[in-house]
């Protein structure tokens, strides 16, 4: 499972974040313990603990003393906000810069995005703004 280039603790943290975003982990739901992670994925318990500590620092998880780690209320919304901001910074801004260099009108870019969103069944730009 953890065969990416990033350190295993980062891959664990990313997987938990993804599970929170998709709803696989709900607010106040308990996550596997470090021991369970170590046993299940055959990793060092300290590696899982490092991932959990990072998520606690970020406010995605919190610890109930003597019970375990749980998903923080509002963690999904927090992660969505962070991901949306990085989407604009990492994806939209470079597209806008490239369109400018190529002389592509912003309205052509928006029209293309609307067609793609419509074909994918995603909300169109107007629908998203109305939310």
Number of C-alpha atoms within 10 A of each C-alpha: 7 14 8 9 8 10 12 19 21 20 18 22 19 14 13 21 22 15 14 23 18 11 11 11 18 19 16 15 15 18 17 14 17 21 16 14 18 17 12 10 13 10 17 15 16 13 18 25 18 17 21 25 19 16 22 17 11 13 16 24 26 20 15 10 7 6 9 13 22 21 24 21 16 13 20 22 12 16 18 14 12 11 14 12 13 13 12 12 12 12 11 13 13 12 15 15 12 12 15 12 9 9 9 13 11 13 9 11 13 12 12 12 14 17 13 13 14 13 11 10 9 13 14 17 14 9 9 9 8 7 6
